[in-house]
């Protein structure tokens, strides 16, 4: 599975591509940051992020895009910018028919480091180790994007099994309800 991880942000939008399957060594195919000037108009910044994401999608043809789920922060301006950048990434993927998965920061940290309370340095160190890199990706937004991709690759098989089990249980419940109706009718 090839996953483009996106750590959304207006000034620095981290992007990273990881390929592999759960239980086997993973390979980093690319990592970087889409940057926009803080003093530019919001519309221009979003267009720059779109161009950057589109370029990464063209270059790496991911099967899925994993985006950090926006969570509530005290600074409304920051969370709005993050949400807007996140929406651009989801739009770019969806326009191409590429599935999008959202993961919370604590899910990503827990998947990569073993604890949902890990700091940026711990995430960077584990990404470096898991992808067998010489140095941690810089800035932290780039490492976070790779962590998102790793998280999804590792969690996807379990999530798929869970979804299948829920669907099977729902089908069984519907079938039993249909049998019960047939007896009372």
GIZI-V507164 format. One line per field, one symbol per residue. phi: phi as a letter, one per 40 degrees, with the letter a starting at -180 (. if undefined). psi: psi as a letter, one per 40 degrees, with the letter a starting at -180 (. if undefined). burial: I if it has 16 or more other C-alpha atoms within 10 Angstrom, else O. Layout:
BEGIN
phi=???
psi=???
burial=???
END
This chain:
BEGIN
phi=.bbccbbcaccbbcbabbbibdgbdcbcbaaaacbbcccccdcccccccddccdcccccbfccabbbcccbcbccdcccccccccccccccdccdcgccbbbbcdcccccccbgbcbccdcccdcccdcccfccbccbcdccccccccccdcdccdccccccccccccccccccccccccccccc
psi=hhhhhhgiiddhhhiihiiaiheihihheiiahhiihdeiiddddddddddddddddddegidihhihhhihidhddddddddddddddddddddeehihihhiddddddddeeheeiidddddddddddefidiihiadddddddddddddddddddddddddddddddddddddddddddde.
burial=OIIIIIIIIIIIIIIIIIIIIIOOOIIIOIIIIIIIOOOOOOOOIIOIIIOIIIOIIOOIOIIIIIIIIIOOOOOOOOIIIIIIIIIIIIIIIOOOOIOIIIIOIOIIIIIIIOOOOIOOOOIIIIIIOIIOOOOIIOOIIIIIIIIIIIIIIIIOOOOOOOOOOOOOOOOOOOOOOOOOOOOOO
END
